[in-house]
Amino acid sequence: MWLRLFPKHMPVRKRLMDLLLTIPGLIVISPLLILIGIIVRLRMGRPVIFKQIRPGYKGNLFPVYKFRTMSDVRDEIGKLLPDDVRLTRLGRFLRSSSIDELPELLNVLRGEMSLVGPRPLLTQYLDRYSPEQARRHDVFPGITGWAQINGRNAISWEDKFRFDLWYVDNWSLRLDIKILLRTMWIVITREGISQPGLQTAEEFFGIEDGEG
């Protein structure tokens, strides 16, 4: 089904907040979405929307939507060049301003994501999680989360999992509101966009559970 009004296992209060903020939000920013889409189309071509399969609640796979930020530049044998080469000037702006993530509001509307929750990571990470780390999938993924307002991409994987699991164990509607308000400030100030020397964050190869 294209849209799940009230996804099973998502708290009704959480879903109601998602819908009450997402539907009006999409209406208000629709001119901006159209404008950005046109600019991306003119500067980088098609597709305008980048779609990538990510694991969501209980590891169930779904397509995450973002504005395209990379070109398709390839080497002489047809292999895509590294991400830092393919990331365009426009793409850097879209990432640093978090505008590239606005299409994820469609994922929230469809009931695949929530506004707040652990960020949906790459599918290849699923086999690298310890059982404790895998608990991050016990809630729906979000556009922003506890880890994002406590360092975003600038913190270690250990800290990211620690923050994600704290959120899983301490969720409340009040906490979600706090995270959303803090996220607005972080987006404005562009805190923690990337780790030093990287465009976003280093790849996760698996770590042992920490004591904290």
GROMACS elastic network, one bead per residue, 0.5 to 0.9 nm:
[ bonds ]
;  ai    aj funct       b0    kb
    1     4     6  0.67299   500
    1   110     6  0.88845   500
    2   110     6  0.64148   500
    2   111     6  0.89559   500
    3     6     6  0.89442   500
    3   109     6  0.70873   500
    3   111     6  0.63627   500
    3   112     6  0.86764   500
    4     7     6  0.54723   500
    4     8     6  0.87291   500
    4   109     6  0.81456   500
    4   110     6  0.57376   500
    4   111     6  0.52035   500
    4   112     6  0.80788   500
    5    15     6  0.82665   500
    5    19     6  0.87127   500
    5   109     6  0.80208   500
    5   110     6  0.73680   500
    5   111     6  0.66039   500
    6     9     6  0.87776   500
    6    10     6  0.73086   500
    6    11     6  0.85884   500
    6    12     6  0.69424   500
    6    15     6  0.65832   500
    6    16     6  0.83996   500
    6   111     6  0.70910   500
    7    10     6  0.57557   500
    7    11     6  0.85851   500
    7    12     6  0.86305   500
    7    15     6  0.80397   500
    7   111     6  0.59396   500
    7   112     6  0.80177   500
    8    11     6  0.82762   500
    9    12     6  0.87282   500
    9    57     6  0.89437   500
    9   139     6  0.82178   500
    9   140     6  0.87285   500
   10    13     6  0.85489   500
   10    14     6  0.69984   500
   10    15     6  0.66841   500
   10   111     6  0.89987   500
   10   114     6  0.88386   500
   10   139     6  0.75267   500
   10   140     6  0.71575   500
   11    14     6  0.52730   500
   11    15     6  0.63414   500
   11    16     6  0.86941   500
   12    15     6  0.50673   500
   12    16     6  0.60430   500
   12    17     6  0.86113   500
   13    16     6  0.51374   500
   13    17     6  0.62967   500
   13    18     6  0.86740   500
   13   173     6  0.72872   500
   14    17     6  0.52432   500
   14    18     6  0.62790   500
   14    19     6  0.88100   500
   14   114     6  0.78807   500
   14   115     6  0.89261   500
   14   116     6  0.89925   500
   14   172     6  0.85068   500
   14   173     6  0.64717   500
   14   176     6  0.83658   500
   15    19     6  0.62222   500
   15    20     6  0.85388   500
   15   111     6  0.81810   500
   15   114     6  0.73397   500
   16    19     6  0.51862   500
   16    20     6  0.60103   500
   16    21     6  0.85519   500
   17    20     6  0.50900   500
   17    21     6  0.61211   500
   17    22     6  0.82652   500
   17   115     6  0.86783   500
   17   173     6  0.85051   500
   18    21     6  0.54284   500
   18    22     6  0.57132   500
   18    23     6  0.82824   500
   18   108     6  0.70354   500
   18   109     6  0.77259   500
   18   114     6  0.63531   500
   18   115     6  0.60287   500
   18   116     6  0.86727   500
   19    22     6  0.50708   500
   19    23     6  0.57148   500
   19    24     6  0.83459   500
   19   108     6  0.79638   500
   19   109     6  0.66979   500
   20    23     6  0.61547   500
   20    24     6  0.69033   500
   20    25     6  0.85768   500
   21    24     6  0.59696   500
   21    25     6  0.58782   500
   21    26     6  0.86248   500
   21   115     6  0.88068   500
   22    26     6  0.59458   500
   22    27     6  0.85722   500
   22   105     6  0.64694   500
   22   106     6  0.84646   500
   22   108     6  0.73365   500
   22   109     6  0.67554   500
   22   115     6  0.81837   500
   23    26     6  0.53309   500
   23    27     6  0.64678   500
   23    28     6  0.88318   500
   23   105     6  0.87185   500
   23   109     6  0.73532   500
   24    27     6  0.50868   500
   24    28     6  0.61768   500
   24    29     6  0.86792   500
   25    28     6  0.51636   500
   25    29     6  0.61342   500
   25    30     6  0.82708   500
   25   105     6  0.86393   500
   26    29     6  0.53226   500
   26    30     6  0.56457   500
   26    33     6  0.86930   500
   26   102     6  0.89579   500
   26   105     6  0.73382   500
   26   106     6  0.84507   500
   27    30     6  0.53153   500
   27    31     6  0.83149   500
   28    31     6  0.74316   500
   28    32     6  0.84867   500
   29    32     6  0.51755   500
   29    33     6  0.62461   500
   29    34     6  0.87338   500
   30    34     6  0.61822   500
   30    35     6  0.85775   500
   31    34     6  0.51434   500
   31    35     6  0.61459   500
   31    36     6  0.86280   500
   32    35     6  0.50187   500
   32    36     6  0.60462   500
   32    37     6  0.83583   500
   33    36     6  0.52297   500
   33    37     6  0.59896   500
   33    38     6  0.86236   500
   33    99     6  0.89549   500
   33   102     6  0.78037   500
   33   103     6  0.79965   500
   34    37     6  0.50070   500
   34    38     6  0.62294   500
   34    39     6  0.87323   500
   35    38     6  0.51816   500
   35    39     6  0.63157   500
   35    40     6  0.86811   500
   36    39     6  0.50759   500
   36    40     6  0.60781   500
   36    41     6  0.84680   500
   36    67     6  0.82830   500
   36    99     6  0.86661   500
   37    40     6  0.51839   500
   37    41     6  0.60863   500
   37    42     6  0.86478   500
   37    48     6  0.60189   500
   37    49     6  0.78861   500
   37    67     6  0.75249   500
   38    41     6  0.50557   500
   38    42     6  0.62035   500
   38    43     6  0.86084   500
   38    48     6  0.81163   500
   39    42     6  0.51545   500
   39    43     6  0.60158   500
   39    44     6  0.82214   500
   39    90     6  0.89735   500
   40    43     6  0.51644   500
   40    44     6  0.54723   500
   40    45     6  0.66330   500
   40    46     6  0.81632   500
   40    47     6  0.87542   500
   40    48     6  0.59341   500
   40    49     6  0.88686   500
   40    67     6  0.77730   500
   40    68     6  0.70710   500
   40    69     6  0.81140   500
   40    90     6  0.79322   500
   40    91     6  0.86881   500
   41    44     6  0.55583   500
   41    46     6  0.59212   500
   41    47     6  0.74069   500
   41    48     6  0.56371   500
   42    45     6  0.57846   500
   42    46     6  0.87776   500
   43    90     6  0.79829   500
   44    47     6  0.83684   500
   44    48     6  0.78781   500
   44    68     6  0.80109   500
   44    69     6  0.81526   500
   44    70     6  0.76760   500
   44    71     6  0.61248   500
   44    72     6  0.86030   500
   44    88     6  0.84327   500
   44    90     6  0.88557   500
   45    48     6  0.68058   500
   45    71     6  0.83859   500
   46    49     6  0.79521   500
   46    68     6  0.85767   500
   47    50     6  0.65627   500
   47    67     6  0.88491   500
   47    68     6  0.71875   500
   48    66     6  0.86561   500
   48    67     6  0.60804   500
   48    68     6  0.55679   500
   48    69     6  0.89422   500
   49    65     6  0.63922   500
   49    66     6  0.55928   500
   49    68     6  0.54051   500
   49   103     6  0.78516   500
   50    64     6  0.80965   500
   50    65     6  0.58509   500
   50    66     6  0.51254   500
   50    67     6  0.55843   500
   50    69     6  0.81437   500
   51    63     6  0.59484   500
   51    64     6  0.55840   500
   51    66     6  0.65068   500
   51    67     6  0.85856   500
   51    68     6  0.86076   500
   52    62     6  0.81877   500
   52    63     6  0.53110   500
   52    64     6  0.53432   500
   52    65     6  0.68878   500
   52    66     6  0.84665   500
   52   122     6  0.87234   500
   53    61     6  0.62690   500
   53    62     6  0.53887   500
   53    64     6  0.60417   500
   53   122     6  0.77639   500
   53   123     6  0.71762   500
   54    59     6  0.84437   500
   54    60     6  0.81957   500
   54    61     6  0.54762   500
   54    62     6  0.56278   500
   54    63     6  0.61337   500
   54    64     6  0.63984   500
   54   120     6  0.59866   500
   54   121     6  0.61968   500
   54   122     6  0.56269   500
   54   123     6  0.54915   500
   55    58     6  0.78127   500
   55    60     6  0.52583   500
   55    62     6  0.63478   500
   55    63     6  0.86629   500
   55   120     6  0.61157   500
   55   121     6  0.68821   500
   55   122     6  0.71789   500
   55   123     6  0.59380   500
   55   126     6  0.79838   500
   55   137     6  0.81035   500
   55   141     6  0.84887   500
   56    59     6  0.50453   500
   56    60     6  0.51383   500
   56    61     6  0.58842   500
   56    62     6  0.67791   500
   56   112     6  0.70935   500
   56   113     6  0.73157   500
   56   119     6  0.89681   500
   56   120     6  0.62133   500
   56   121     6  0.86786   500
   56   137     6  0.64332   500
   56   138     6  0.89902   500
   56   139     6  0.82072   500
   56   140     6  0.60749   500
   56   141     6  0.57321   500
   57    60     6  0.57467   500
   57    61     6  0.83276   500
   57   112     6  0.80239   500
   57   113     6  0.83261   500
   57   136     6  0.86162   500
   57   137     6  0.50639   500
   57   138     6  0.60976   500
   57   139     6  0.56779   500
   57   141     6  0.66799   500
   58    61     6  0.89960   500
   58   134     6  0.86689   500
   58   135     6  0.84169   500
   58   136     6  0.86394   500
   58   138     6  0.57661   500
   58   139     6  0.75746   500
   58   140     6  0.81791   500
   59   123     6  0.87026   500
   59   126     6  0.77200   500
   59   134     6  0.86264   500
   59   137     6  0.60685   500
   59   138     6  0.86268   500
   60   137     6  0.89394   500
   61   123     6  0.80860   500
   62   107     6  0.88659   500
   62   112     6  0.70907   500
   63   107     6  0.80830   500
   63   112     6  0.87625   500
   64   103     6  0.84406   500
   64   104     6  0.64508   500
   64   106     6  0.88748   500
   64   107     6  0.67080   500
   64   112     6  0.88293   500
   64   120     6  0.84085   500
   65   100     6  0.89768   500
   65   101     6  0.74904   500
   65   102     6  0.83961   500
   65   103     6  0.54244   500
   65   104     6  0.52299   500
   65   105     6  0.84932   500
   65   106     6  0.75481   500
   65   107     6  0.71640   500
   66    69     6  0.85782   500
   66    99     6  0.87034   500
   66   100     6  0.53931   500
   66   101     6  0.50968   500
   66   102     6  0.67886   500
   66   103     6  0.51735   500
   66   104     6  0.61955   500
   67    91     6  0.86333   500
   67    94     6  0.79762   500
   67    99     6  0.77411   500
   67   101     6  0.66994   500
   67   102     6  0.76496   500
   67   103     6  0.67214   500
   68    71     6  0.82274   500
   68    91     6  0.71665   500
   68    94     6  0.88148   500
   68   100     6  0.70796   500
   69    86     6  0.83500   500
   69    87     6  0.60094   500
   69    88     6  0.64212   500
   69    89     6  0.85781   500
   69    90     6  0.69520   500
   69    92     6  0.70841   500
   69    93     6  0.88089   500
   69    94     6  0.70314   500
   69    95     6  0.75464   500
   69   100     6  0.73423   500
   70    73     6  0.86367   500
   70    83     6  0.74377   500
   70    84     6  0.88835   500
   70    85     6  0.85612   500
   70    86     6  0.50183   500
   70    88     6  0.57275   500
   70    90     6  0.88179   500
   70    91     6  0.62135   500
   70    92     6  0.89367   500
   71    85     6  0.86949   500
   71    86     6  0.50453   500
   71    87     6  0.65015   500
   71    88     6  0.66830   500
   71    91     6  0.88822   500
   72    80     6  0.66148   500
   72    81     6  0.80219   500
   72    86     6  0.67323   500
   73    78     6  0.87184   500
   73    79     6  0.84736   500
   73    80     6  0.60456   500
   73    81     6  0.61451   500
   73    85     6  0.82247   500
   73    86     6  0.61977   500
   74    77     6  0.76225   500
   74    78     6  0.52243   500
   74    79     6  0.51061   500
   74    81     6  0.51810   500
   74    82     6  0.89771   500
   74    86     6  0.87370   500
   75    78     6  0.52975   500
   75    79     6  0.54355   500
   75    80     6  0.64086   500
   75    81     6  0.62033   500
   76    79     6  0.74777   500
   78    81     6  0.89316   500
   80    83     6  0.84513   500
   80    86     6  0.82141   500
   81    84     6  0.83221   500
   81    85     6  0.63502   500
   81    86     6  0.64070   500
   82    85     6  0.54743   500
   82    86     6  0.64078   500
   82    87     6  0.87372   500
   83    86     6  0.50332   500
   83    87     6  0.58816   500
   83   199     6  0.82098   500
   84    87     6  0.53810   500
   84    88     6  0.85063   500
   84   198     6  0.80257   500
   84   199     6  0.65652   500
   85    88     6  0.76675   500
   87    90     6  0.81787   500
   87    91     6  0.57825   500
   87    92     6  0.66058   500
   87   199     6  0.85516   500
   88    92     6  0.61839   500
   88    93     6  0.86590   500
   89    92     6  0.51595   500
   89    93     6  0.64822   500
   89    94     6  0.87745   500
   90    93     6  0.51627   500
   90    94     6  0.62402   500
   90    95     6  0.86920   500
   91    94     6  0.50293   500
   91    95     6  0.61504   500
   91    96     6  0.85257   500
   91   100     6  0.79501   500
   92    95     6  0.51706   500
   92    96     6  0.59905   500
   92    97     6  0.84518   500
   92   199     6  0.83854   500
   93    96     6  0.51577   500
   93    97     6  0.60083   500
   93    98     6  0.82417   500
   93    99     6  0.82033   500
   93   100     6  0.87770   500
   94    97     6  0.53599   500
   94    98     6  0.58412   500
   94   100     6  0.50139   500
   94   101     6  0.83766   500
   95    99     6  0.63892   500
   95   100     6  0.56432   500
   95   101     6  0.78557   500
   95   193     6  0.79363   500
   95   200     6  0.88659   500
   96    99     6  0.78718   500
   96   100     6  0.87198   500
   96   187     6  0.81381   500
   96   190     6  0.63135   500
   96   191     6  0.89738   500
   96   193     6  0.62081   500
   96   194     6  0.87978   500
   97   100     6  0.77699   500
   97   187     6  0.62748   500
   97   188     6  0.75161   500
   97   189     6  0.89755   500
   97   190     6  0.66846   500
   97   193     6  0.89328   500
   98   101     6  0.56648   500
   98   102     6  0.74038   500
   98   187     6  0.66933   500
   98   190     6  0.84625   500
   98   193     6  0.89132   500
   99   102     6  0.54654   500
   99   103     6  0.85041   500
  100   103     6  0.72074   500
  100   104     6  0.87334   500
  101   104     6  0.55631   500
  101   105     6  0.79610   500
  101   143     6  0.75292   500
  102   105     6  0.58438   500
  102   106     6  0.83089   500
  102   143     6  0.87644   500
  103   106     6  0.57133   500
  103   107     6  0.75818   500
  104   108     6  0.65369   500
  104   109     6  0.86935   500
  104   113     6  0.81165   500
  104   115     6  0.89809   500
  104   143     6  0.69195   500
  105   109     6  0.61643   500
  105   110     6  0.85667   500
  105   113     6  0.83969   500
  105   114     6  0.86440   500
  105   115     6  0.77590   500
  105   143     6  0.79847   500
  106   110     6  0.60873   500
  106   111     6  0.86208   500
  106   112     6  0.88395   500
  106   113     6  0.88470   500
  107   110     6  0.50642   500
  107   111     6  0.63079   500
  107   112     6  0.53171   500
  107   113     6  0.55171   500
  107   114     6  0.79501   500
  108   111     6  0.51765   500
  108   112     6  0.58710   500
  108   114     6  0.51656   500
  108   115     6  0.64961   500
  108   142     6  0.80907   500
  108   143     6  0.84020   500
  109   112     6  0.77100   500
  109   113     6  0.79175   500
  109   114     6  0.84079   500
  110   113     6  0.76738   500
  111   114     6  0.71549   500
  112   140     6  0.73800   500
  112   141     6  0.79034   500
  113   116     6  0.82171   500
  113   117     6  0.80878   500
  113   120     6  0.87215   500
  113   140     6  0.56803   500
  113   141     6  0.52109   500
  113   142     6  0.54498   500
  113   143     6  0.75170   500
  114   117     6  0.64600   500
  114   140     6  0.61631   500
  114   141     6  0.60803   500
  114   143     6  0.68782   500
  114   144     6  0.87401   500
  115   141     6  0.81226   500
  115   143     6  0.51896   500
  115   144     6  0.63862   500
  115   145     6  0.82382   500
  115   176     6  0.83489   500
  115   180     6  0.80466   500
  116   119     6  0.84944   500
  116   140     6  0.83084   500
  116   141     6  0.70566   500
  116   143     6  0.58776   500
  116   144     6  0.50551   500
  116   145     6  0.50944   500
  116   146     6  0.81125   500
  116   176     6  0.60827   500
  116   177     6  0.87511   500
  116   179     6  0.73808   500
  116   180     6  0.73501   500
  117   120     6  0.86656   500
  117   136     6  0.87879   500
  117   139     6  0.70368   500
  117   140     6  0.61348   500
  117   143     6  0.69575   500
  117   144     6  0.62232   500
  117   146     6  0.73212   500
  117   164     6  0.77535   500
  117   167     6  0.75634   500
  117   168     6  0.81858   500
  117   176     6  0.83573   500
  118   121     6  0.86898   500
  118   136     6  0.65241   500
  118   137     6  0.79075   500
  118   139     6  0.78601   500
  118   140     6  0.74510   500
  118   142     6  0.55213   500
  118   143     6  0.79573   500
  118   144     6  0.71622   500
  118   145     6  0.54337   500
  118   146     6  0.73400   500
  118   147     6  0.73840   500
  118   148     6  0.85547   500
  118   160     6  0.89464   500
  118   161     6  0.88262   500
  118   163     6  0.86733   500
  118   164     6  0.55439   500
  118   165     6  0.85181   500
  118   167     6  0.79306   500
  118   168     6  0.84016   500
  119   141     6  0.53888   500
  119   142     6  0.53686   500
  119   143     6  0.63124   500
  119   144     6  0.66104   500
  119   145     6  0.67873   500
  119   147     6  0.84786   500
  119   148     6  0.83269   500
  119   164     6  0.85385   500
  120   123     6  0.88213   500
  120   137     6  0.87853   500
  120   140     6  0.88019   500
  120   141     6  0.54876   500
  120   142     6  0.70901   500
  120   143     6  0.83184   500
  121   124     6  0.86210   500
  121   125     6  0.71609   500
  121   126     6  0.86455   500
  122   125     6  0.56436   500
  122   126     6  0.76647   500
  123   126     6  0.56873   500
  123   127     6  0.84207   500
  124   127     6  0.65639   500
  124   128     6  0.76005   500
  125   128     6  0.50721   500
  125   129     6  0.66295   500
  125   204     6  0.68469   500
  125   205     6  0.73454   500
  125   206     6  0.77642   500
  126   129     6  0.57789   500
  126   134     6  0.76119   500
  127   130     6  0.82740   500
  127   206     6  0.86600   500
  128   204     6  0.80352   500
  128   205     6  0.64320   500
  128   207     6  0.79149   500
  129   132     6  0.76734   500
  129   133     6  0.54301   500
  129   134     6  0.55412   500
  129   205     6  0.88781   500
  129   206     6  0.61548   500
  129   207     6  0.76562   500
  129   208     6  0.87262   500
  130   133     6  0.51305   500
  130   134     6  0.61141   500
  130   135     6  0.89218   500
  130   206     6  0.78742   500
  130   207     6  0.78185   500
  130   208     6  0.71260   500
  130   209     6  0.70518   500
  131   134     6  0.51150   500
  131   135     6  0.68105   500
  132   135     6  0.55183   500
  132   136     6  0.81452   500
  132   165     6  0.83483   500
  132   209     6  0.70731   500
  133   136     6  0.61491   500
  133   137     6  0.86383   500
  133   161     6  0.63323   500
  133   162     6  0.83868   500
  133   164     6  0.86898   500
  133   165     6  0.74331   500
  133   209     6  0.72636   500
  134   137     6  0.59625   500
  134   138     6  0.79293   500
  135   138     6  0.52394   500
  135   139     6  0.81709   500
  135   164     6  0.87480   500
  135   165     6  0.68218   500
  135   168     6  0.76852   500
  136   139     6  0.66076   500
  136   140     6  0.86303   500
  136   141     6  0.83515   500
  136   161     6  0.75670   500
  136   164     6  0.59875   500
  136   165     6  0.57716   500
  136   167     6  0.85694   500
  136   168     6  0.65747   500
  137   140     6  0.66905   500
  137   141     6  0.73164   500
  137   168     6  0.86426   500
  138   168     6  0.70382   500
  139   168     6  0.65163   500
  141   144     6  0.85497   500
  141   145     6  0.84966   500
  142   145     6  0.63245   500
  144   147     6  0.80838   500
  144   148     6  0.59460   500
  144   149     6  0.78328   500
  144   179     6  0.75980   500
  144   180     6  0.74236   500
  144   183     6  0.71004   500
  145   148     6  0.51318   500
  145   149     6  0.66182   500
  145   150     6  0.87859   500
  145   152     6  0.88572   500
  145   163     6  0.86654   500
  145   164     6  0.75928   500
  145   167     6  0.80059   500
  145   176     6  0.80988   500
  145   179     6  0.64841   500
  145   180     6  0.81506   500
  145   183     6  0.83459   500
  146   149     6  0.54921   500
  146   150     6  0.63499   500
  146   152     6  0.88110   500
  146   160     6  0.86383   500
  146   163     6  0.58948   500
  146   164     6  0.63880   500
  146   166     6  0.81330   500
  146   167     6  0.62877   500
  146   175     6  0.88727   500
  146   176     6  0.86966   500
  146   179     6  0.65042   500
  147   150     6  0.50150   500
  147   151     6  0.63865   500
  147   152     6  0.58350   500
  147   153     6  0.86706   500
  147   155     6  0.85570   500
  147   159     6  0.77347   500
  147   160     6  0.54038   500
  147   161     6  0.79015   500
  147   162     6  0.82211   500
  147   163     6  0.50827   500
  147   164     6  0.60665   500
  147   167     6  0.86014   500
  148   151     6  0.57531   500
  148   153     6  0.74155   500
  148   160     6  0.83023   500
  148   163     6  0.88727   500
  148   179     6  0.86385   500
  148   183     6  0.76025   500
  148   186     6  0.87251   500
  148   192     6  0.82600   500
  149   152     6  0.61720   500
  149   179     6  0.67624   500
  149   180     6  0.89118   500
  149   182     6  0.64353   500
  149   183     6  0.60700   500
  149   186     6  0.70669   500
  149   191     6  0.88310   500
  149   192     6  0.88581   500
  150   155     6  0.80918   500
  150   160     6  0.85977   500
  150   163     6  0.79069   500
  150   192     6  0.86974   500
  151   154     6  0.54756   500
  151   155     6  0.53792   500
  151   156     6  0.89434   500
  151   159     6  0.89142   500
  151   160     6  0.84401   500
  151   191     6  0.74226   500
  151   192     6  0.54034   500
  151   193     6  0.85243   500
  152   155     6  0.63826   500
  152   160     6  0.80091   500
  152   191     6  0.76370   500
  152   192     6  0.51205   500
  152   193     6  0.65383   500
  152   194     6  0.77561   500
  153   156     6  0.78161   500
  153   157     6  0.89301   500
  153   160     6  0.85838   500
  153   192     6  0.55268   500
  153   193     6  0.56591   500
  153   195     6  0.59662   500
  153   200     6  0.60813   500
  153   201     6  0.54162   500
  153   202     6  0.87003   500
  154   191     6  0.85244   500
  154   193     6  0.66653   500
  154   194     6  0.53096   500
  154   196     6  0.75552   500
  154   200     6  0.81335   500
  154   201     6  0.71647   500
  155   158     6  0.82195   500
  155   159     6  0.63146   500
  155   160     6  0.67776   500
  155   192     6  0.78778   500
  155   194     6  0.88447   500
  155   195     6  0.73780   500
  155   201     6  0.86077   500
  156   159     6  0.52707   500
  156   160     6  0.62983   500
  156   161     6  0.88094   500
  156   195     6  0.88985   500
  156   201     6  0.87431   500
  156   202     6  0.89161   500
  157   161     6  0.62024   500
  157   162     6  0.84609   500
  157   202     6  0.87645   500
  157   204     6  0.70872   500
  157   206     6  0.88663   500
  157   207     6  0.80341   500
  158   161     6  0.54316   500
  158   162     6  0.61982   500
  158   163     6  0.87412   500
  158   207     6  0.73887   500
  158   208     6  0.85353   500
  158   209     6  0.78331   500
  158   210     6  0.72280   500
  159   163     6  0.60994   500
  159   164     6  0.84666   500
  160   163     6  0.52305   500
  160   164     6  0.60759   500
  160   165     6  0.85986   500
  161   165     6  0.59978   500
  161   166     6  0.83788   500
  161   209     6  0.89643   500
  162   165     6  0.53331   500
  162   166     6  0.61505   500
  162   167     6  0.87073   500
  162   210     6  0.82962   500
  162   212     6  0.72252   500
  163   166     6  0.50374   500
  163   167     6  0.62728   500
  163   168     6  0.87513   500
  164   167     6  0.51738   500
  164   168     6  0.63743   500
  164   169     6  0.88632   500
  165   169     6  0.62610   500
  165   170     6  0.85283   500
  166   169     6  0.52131   500
  166   170     6  0.60017   500
  166   171     6  0.82455   500
  167   170     6  0.50782   500
  167   171     6  0.54297   500
  167   172     6  0.88137   500
  167   175     6  0.86493   500
  168   171     6  0.58264   500
  170   175     6  0.82493   500
  171   174     6  0.83972   500
  171   175     6  0.64434   500
  171   176     6  0.75014   500
  172   175     6  0.51161   500
  172   176     6  0.64418   500
  172   177     6  0.88438   500
  173   176     6  0.50612   500
  173   177     6  0.63585   500
  173   178     6  0.86888   500
  174   177     6  0.51829   500
  174   178     6  0.62799   500
  174   179     6  0.87311   500
  175   178     6  0.50086   500
  175   179     6  0.61927   500
  175   180     6  0.86572   500
  176   179     6  0.50874   500
  176   180     6  0.61954   500
  176   181     6  0.86896   500
  177   180     6  0.51166   500
  177   181     6  0.62302   500
  177   182     6  0.85919   500
  178   181     6  0.52813   500
  178   182     6  0.61733   500
  178   183     6  0.85149   500
  179   182     6  0.51179   500
  179   183     6  0.59430   500
  179   184     6  0.87534   500
  180   184     6  0.65007   500
  181   184     6  0.54014   500
  181   185     6  0.70103   500
  182   185     6  0.53582   500
  182   186     6  0.64101   500
  182   187     6  0.88080   500
  183   187     6  0.60767   500
  183   188     6  0.85628   500
  184   187     6  0.52665   500
  184   188     6  0.63434   500
  184   189     6  0.87851   500
  185   188     6  0.51410   500
  185   189     6  0.61972   500
  185   190     6  0.82526   500
  185   191     6  0.87769   500
  186   189     6  0.51218   500
  186   190     6  0.54709   500
  186   191     6  0.54070   500
  186   192     6  0.82129   500
  187   191     6  0.70564   500
  188   191     6  0.82230   500
  190   193     6  0.62324   500
  191   194     6  0.86177   500
  192   195     6  0.73267   500
  192   200     6  0.89966   500
  193   199     6  0.81525   500
  193   200     6  0.63788   500
  193   201     6  0.86229   500
  194   197     6  0.81003   500
  194   198     6  0.61726   500
  194   199     6  0.56937   500
  194   201     6  0.57667   500
  195   198     6  0.54059   500
  195   199     6  0.72056   500
  195   200     6  0.61007   500
  195   201     6  0.55125   500
  195   202     6  0.75680   500
  196   199     6  0.82659   500
  196   200     6  0.88137   500
  196   201     6  0.86997   500
  197   200     6  0.89371   500
  198   201     6  0.61436   500
  198   202     6  0.70508   500
  199   202     6  0.87214   500
  201   204     6  0.87762   500
  204   207     6  0.81227   500
  207   210     6  0.85655   500
  209   212     6  0.84811   500
